[in-house]
Amino acid sequence: MRRVLMSTLLALILLLGLTGSAVADTSLGVSPSSIDVTLAINESVVEEFYIYYFTGTLTVEVVGVPITVSPSTFVIPSSPTLITLTLTNTAPSTGVYEGYLKFTRTDNTSTALAIQVGLNINVTADVIGPAIGGAGGGGGGGGGASGLTNLYDIITPSGRITQDMCAPSDDGEVELCISRNTIILSKTGKPTHRVIIRRTEEQPDNPEDAHIIGFTYDMSPDGTTFNPSAKLIFSYDSSQVPADVDERDLVLAFYDEESEKWVILECEVNIEAGTITAMISHFTVFVALAVESEPVTVLEPVVSDNATAELDLPIAVILPDQPTPEPIPVIVPTPIVEPEPRDSGLNWGFILIIIGVCSAAIALAIVVVIRRYRGKQV
């Protein structure tokens, strides 16, 4: 019986071991599960992916979008392994394309397992500039005249920035500074691998009682969020500030399409440096505004030739041909005299003596009654 049990246990252990090996051999994990990319025509971008639960040969192909990927084959030595793909836009025209990247693992047993990673491509007409290489602010790549800063080498798969960095706009007039350990996510909740800040010629209508100073700047990818907030710095030309506006009242703002209202941010103005600084938590279109102050009417005191400057009390004016008004008699109320407390005539000392004598008599009577009662019993 003992041999049967040992044989059964050994068989179960072998079965579990084989099953575990089979699961490991047929597993594959890829992170992130989707990416959003903005590319100009013929532009390239670098994307990073982590490969989990697999060692061996891995192939990558693009499905449904007009881009090419290189390299297309990798040897994965361990789990996890970070691989880098270069995606090149081959779209003939602008537009938004949706497809996916297909990661397929192969091995000696000719089995294959494919993982699909969502891929959204926004193709723009203007040339953004090279997305690979270059020096970014504090570690990002590709910043400068293009207005594009890559974050590939300083962002983790969870979207955390590993060092302080600043991303400039295409004209150098705007800068976004992001602190270390800030989480940057796209609208789909995935890490954002690039920051784009460009001056746009599309000027929104001036809000009521305000003027747009300088240009409008579009920050993308649209829907990107920051936690905690990032520092947005606008440079301005003081010559563009209206004469009736105090430079200290300049602000940064964005237009909220849902509420159809301008949202003014809490700002700090450095007049000497010519900058406006605000904290932002998401990407959209931002502008600098000169808000008009409400007009204040200053009333000057009117002083006649005969009046003195020291007179600050109201003056009663008597019109001609009018009788002099009689003075109004002042009625002084009769003071109320509080009555003095009256003596009740009671002698409290005598009363206390009577109470004491009565109490003693009562006590003596009680003692006599008790003694007589005990004498009868005897």
Phi and psi in degrees as a GROMACS rama.xvg file:
@    title "Ramachandran Plot"
@    xaxis  label "Phi"
@    yaxis  label "Psi"
@TYPE xy
-62.4781  -38.4555  ARG-2
-64.875  -38.0127  ARG-3
-63.7708  -43.5315  VAL-4
-64.0957  -42.3339  LEU-5
-64.0576  -39.7904  MET-6
-65.019  -42.3747  SER-7
-63.2389  -43.4621  THR-8
-63.0619  -42.2626  LEU-9
-63.1565  -38.996  LEU-10
-64.5531  -40.0369  ALA-11
-64.6854  -41.2655  LEU-12
-62.7094  -43.5113  ILE-13
-64.2163  -39.3146  LEU-14
-65.234  -43.3267  LEU-15
-64.9757  -38.3476  LEU-16
-63.9365  -43.1185  GLY-17
-64.3815  -41.0656  LEU-18
-63.9551  -43.1226  THR-19
-61.438  -40.2202  GLY-20
-65.0595  -37.9104  SER-21
-66.0351  -39.9495  ALA-22
-64.8245  -42.3449  VAL-23
-64.5641  -38.4169  ALA-24
-69.5625  -25.3527  ASP-25
-107.833  19.8214  THR-26
-104.224  150.425  SER-27
-160.368  129.606  LEU-28
-128.616  140.473  GLY-29
-133.129  133.994  VAL-30
-135.029  135.518  SER-31
-77.2284  167.653  PRO-32
-88.5124  -10.2688  SER-33
-160.146  153.836  SER-34
-139.645  151.581  ILE-35
-116.617  128.468  ASP-36
-129.473  134.892  VAL-37
-112.174  121.1  THR-38
-133.026  145.106  LEU-39
-84.7034  169.536  ALA-40
-63.6404  132.469  ILE-41
67.6318  13.7898  ASN-42
-88.8585  155.335  GLU-43
-120.419  155.159  SER-44
-143.568  149.344  VAL-45
-103.353  132.246  VAL-46
-126.251  144.822  GLU-47
-114.491  143.906  GLU-48
-137.908  145.534  PHE-49
-101.331  133.102  TYR-50
-106.421  129.23  ILE-51
-121.428  156.128  TYR-52
63.0319  23.7471  TYR-53
-153.306  142.092  PHE-54
-132.989  137.26  THR-55
139.855  -154.864  GLY-56
-93.2109  134.136  THR-57
-129.709  133.675  LEU-58
-115.459  150.056  THR-59
-129.113  135.343  VAL-60
-141.529  156.767  GLU-61
-101.931  136.281  VAL-62
-128.834  123.928  VAL-63
90.7204  -4.59181  GLY-64
-131.825  147.28  VAL-65
-82.5293  69.7083  PRO-66
-139.527  160.703  ILE-67
-112.993  156.419  THR-68
-127.571  138.666  VAL-69
-149.527  145.813  SER-70
-69.2004  167.891  PRO-71
-107.936  -5.30563  SER-72
-132.776  136.082  THR-73
-134.076  150.827  PHE-74
-108.154  116.467  VAL-75
-94.0769  111.477  ILE-76
-82.2292  -27.1938  PRO-77
-157.928  173.919  SER-78
-121.84  127.383  SER-79
-87.225  158.649  PRO-80
-130.298  134.739  THR-81
-93.326  124.954  LEU-82
-117.153  154.909  ILE-83
-121.426  127.479  THR-84
-114.891  141.549  LEU-85
-105.968  117.398  THR-86
-103.144  125.81  LEU-87
-116.924  127.647  THR-88
-74.9904  127.055  ASN-89
-119.695  14.3195  THR-90
-68.21  137.432  ALA-91
-77.4409  -15.7174  PRO-92
-150.059  172.437  SER-93
-73.2446  161.352  THR-94
153.588  177.597  GLY-95
-114.217  127.01  VAL-96
-122.222  142.857  TYR-97
-125.805  129.982  GLU-98
-159.897  -147.687  GLY-99
-159.228  160.503  TYR-100
-97.9606  133.45  LEU-101
-108.132  113.454  LYS-102
-98.6948  121.668  PHE-103
-125.201  129.825  THR-104
-101.467  141.865  ARG-105
-128.603  155.935  THR-106
-148.573  -173.764  ASP-107
-68.6391  -20.4254  ASN-108
-89.0313  9.12889  THR-109
62.9917  22.6444  SER-110
-91.7713  154.844  THR-111
-140.172  144.505  ALA-112
-135.568  126.296  LEU-113
-110.963  139.507  ALA-114
-120.182  132.759  ILE-115
-104.95  130.455  GLN-116
-114.558  122.727  VAL-117
-60.2638  142.117  GLY-118
-138.886  116.251  LEU-119
-113.513  122.985  ASN-120
-116.338  126.462  ILE-121
-109.245  110.88  ASN-122
-95.9438  122.807  VAL-123
-106.81  159.971  THR-124
-81.3804  -36.2982  ALA-125
-79.8253  152.276  ASP-126
-85.0457  115.173  VAL-127
-75.4797  -25.008  ILE-128
110.405  170.251  GLY-129
-63.6198  132.36  PRO-130
-93.6939  -1.68788  ALA-131
-119.042  133.799  ILE-132
85.6429  -173.523  GLY-133
86.0105  169.131  GLY-134
-109.529  127.23  ALA-135
-100.994  176.958  GLY-136
-73.487  104.994  GLY-137
74.3431  19.4418  GLY-138
135.369  -24.2551  GLY-139
-71.6857  162.543  GLY-140
-113.589  148.86  GLY-141
85.0295  8.61147  GLY-142
-74.5486  169.974  GLY-143
122.964  -136.644  GLY-144
-61.7558  -25.0988  ALA-145
-77.4443  -20.6483  SER-146
75.8109  11.4719  GLY-147
-116.449  129.928  LEU-148
-125.453  120.956  THR-149
-82.8658  144.195  ASN-150
-116.327  13.9295  LEU-151
-58.5834  -39.4293  TYR-152
-89.1261  0.402883  ASP-153
-130.469  17.1939  ILE-154
-127.486  139.272  ILE-155
-90.0492  168.281  THR-156
-59.9203  -20.0305  PRO-157
-88.4576  -3.33602  SER-158
93.5869  13.2581  GLY-159
-90.5454  130.317  ARG-160
-79.6637  132.374  ILE-161
-91.9768  -5.62749  THR-162
-158.463  159.983  GLN-163
-63.7542  142.739  ASP-164
-153.877  158.258  MET-165
-132.075  138.497  CYS-166
-116.444  119.636  ALA-167
-88.0113  160.276  PRO-168
-79.8422  174.009  SER-169
-67.2719  -25.0226  ASP-170
-104.222  0.549183  ASP-171
77.279  6.57216  GLY-172
-90.9289  -12.9521  GLU-173
-130.044  144.35  VAL-174
-142.661  136.793  GLU-175
-112.947  121.669  LEU-176
-111.365  127.585  CYS-177
-117.925  131.711  ILE-178
-84.6869  156.025  SER-179
-57.7048  142.186  ARG-180
76.1669  6.32202  ASN-181
-69.9614  139.026  THR-182
-94.5332  122.703  ILE-183
-117.077  117.553  ILE-184
-127.665  150.028  LEU-185
-80.7409  178.723  SER-186
-66.8011  -16.1775  LYS-187
-93.6806  3.1168  THR-188
84.9504  12.7724  GLY-189
-104.474  160.139  LYS-190
-58.9935  139.835  PRO-191
-95.382  121.466  THR-192
-97.025  4.93831  HIS-193
-155.752  154.539  ARG-194
-125.313  128.371  VAL-195
-123.322  123.12  ILE-196
-127.235  112.332  ILE-197
-130.299  143.126  ARG-198
-75.0554  133.481  ARG-199
-116.286  144.587  THR-200
-82.1002  -10.5709  GLU-201
-80.5276  101.478  GLU-202
-91.4919  125.367  GLN-203
-70.997  162.994  PRO-204
-64.5523  143.817  ASP-205
-62.3026  133.646  ASN-206
-67.8013  164.592  PRO-207
-64.0592  134.133  GLU-208
61.3365  34.5559  ASP-209
-155.843  159.587  ALA-210
-130.902  140.142  HIS-211
-76.9986  127.246  ILE-212
-100.531  122.019  ILE-213
78.8554  -139.008  GLY-214
-112.891  168.72  PHE-215
-96.8521  140.419  THR-216
-123.295  128.103  TYR-217
-98.4496  124.91  ASP-218
-111.353  129.193  MET-219
-142.522  167.799  SER-220
-64.9241  141.587  PRO-221
-61.7583  136.623  ASP-222
90.2329  -0.806876  GLY-223
-65.8948  138.333  THR-224
-122.307  155.769  THR-225
-125.057  139.232  PHE-226
-145.837  107.376  ASN-227
-76.0526  -176.987  PRO-228
-64.7488  155.764  SER-229
-105.013  158.199  ALA-230
-93.578  122.139  LYS-231
-106.63  125.963  LEU-232
-121.493  119.658  ILE-233
-104.407  134.04  PHE-234
-94.5296  144.495  SER-235
-136.264  158.461  TYR-236
-100.29  117.489  ASP-237
-61.7551  -23.8417  SER-238
-69.0308  -17.3251  SER-239
-89.1356  -5.32041  GLN-240
-80.7633  125.826  VAL-241
-56.9454  151.93  PRO-242
-64.4998  -29.2823  ALA-243
-88.6295  11.7401  ASP-244
-117.576  130.529  VAL-245
-79.9031  130.43  ASP-246
-58.5129  -27.8014  GLU-247
-67.6891  -13.6185  ARG-248
-96.9607  5.93575  ASP-249
-67.8376  144.821  LEU-250
-140.578  163.205  VAL-251
-103.181  146.244  LEU-252
-151.813  161.967  ALA-253
-139.42  159.001  PHE-254
-97.2462  121  TYR-255
-87.4662  109.98  ASP-256
-68.5232  -30.459  GLU-257
-67.589  -47.5072  GLU-258
-89.2335  -10.1662  SER-259
57.1386  43.6066  GLU-260
-138.041  153.071  LYS-261
-78.9877  135.239  TRP-262
-110.46  115.994  VAL-263
-92.6276  130.392  ILE-264
-90.0406  153.941  LEU-265
-73.1738  122.134  GLU-266
-126.207  163.546  CYS-267
-127.764  124.748  GLU-268
-105.295  128.824  VAL-269
-108.632  99.9891  ASN-270
-66.3676  -38.978  ILE-271
-64.0858  -42.2902  GLU-272
-83.9419  -16.7254  ALA-273
70.0225  44.299  GLY-274
-130.691  152.999  THR-275
-123.978  127.438  ILE-276
-121.111  136.825  THR-277
-146.214  159.355  ALA-278
-99.5454  132.364  MET-279
-124.997  154.086  ILE-280
-118.804  0.250082  SER-281
-157.349  166.804  HIS-282
-94.2876  139.67  PHE-283
-168.056  -158.527  THR-284
-96.1083  126.675  VAL-285
-118.594  149.459  PHE-286
-139.109  161.058  VAL-287
-100.267  134.035  ALA-288
-120.998  142.401  LEU-289
-104.751  106.598  ALA-290
-87.7201  126.464  VAL-291
-72.5632  135.74  GLU-292
-78.2802  149.855  SER-293
-67.7016  136.286  GLU-294
-62.5664  136.008  PRO-295
-116.093  122.946  VAL-296
-89.3645  120.524  THR-297
-97.9257  118.568  VAL-298
-90.775  120.347  LEU-299
-85.7559  137.869  GLU-300
-67.4406  138.995  PRO-301
-96.2515  118.985  VAL-302
-121.385  124.462  VAL-303
-75.2065  170.548  SER-304
-65.8728  -31.6857  ASP-305
-89.3064  -8.73098  ASN-306
-83.3821  158.677  ALA-307
-107.713  150.796  THR-308
-68.4986  -21.0691  ALA-309
-80.0924  -12.5333  GLU-310
-80.1287  114.036  LEU-311
-124.914  14.5725  ASP-312
-101.552  153.338  LEU-313
-65.0188  143.636  PRO-314
-109.097  131.411  ILE-315
-78.0845  127.661  ALA-316
-104.899  127.282  VAL-317
-107.422  120.533  ILE-318
-71.3366  150.156  LEU-319
-65.235  157.006  PRO-320
61.2232  20.3969  ASP-321
-116.265  134.937  GLN-322
-62.3525  147.785  PRO-323
-68.5565  124.407  THR-324
-64.9796  135.864  PRO-325
-70.7048  144.587  GLU-326
-68.092  142.56  PRO-327
-78.9897  123.141  ILE-328
-63.046  141.542  PRO-329
-96.4421  120.713  VAL-330
-92.7276  116.857  ILE-331
-95.5247  120.2  VAL-332
-66.4844  142.768  PRO-333
-69.5685  129.79  THR-334
-68.1777  141.006  PRO-335
-91.3401  122.443  ILE-336
-95.3853  123.701  VAL-337
-73.2171  129.982  GLU-338
-66.4295  142.545  PRO-339
-75.608  146.055  GLU-340
-62.3383  134.605  PRO-341
-91.1619  145.516  ARG-342
-78.5997  124.783  ASP-343
-73.509  -13.6335  SER-344
82.5562  1.4979  GLY-345
-83.6222  137.769  LEU-346
-100.853  97.2139  ASN-347
-68.6112  -26.8662  TRP-348
-66.0929  -43.5092  GLY-349
-64.0411  -39.3046  PHE-350
-63.2746  -42.081  ILE-351
-64.9878  -36.0318  LEU-352
-64.4605  -43.3608  ILE-353
-60.9231  -43.9265  ILE-354
-61.7719  -39.6825  ILE-355
-66.509  -42.3486  GLY-356
-63.6181  -43.2163  VAL-357
-62.0879  -40.6666  CYS-358
-65.0922  -39.7052  SER-359
-66.6893  -39.3076  ALA-360
-63.7277  -42.9152  ALA-361
-62.3309  -43.2619  ILE-362
-63.2761  -40.646  ALA-363
-64.3018  -39.8365  LEU-364
-63.3335  -40.9311  ALA-365
-63.3269  -39.3734  ILE-366
-65.1319  -42.7729  VAL-367
-62.833  -43.941  VAL-368
-61.6416  -41.165  VAL-369
-65.2881  -40.3886  ILE-370
-67.5573  -42.3386  ARG-371
-61.7609  -38.5072  ARG-372
-66.6476  -34.7508  TYR-373
-74.846  -34.9752  ARG-374
-63.9044  -38.7282  GLY-375
-62.8067  -38.1137  LYS-376
-66.7362  -33.4037  GLN-377
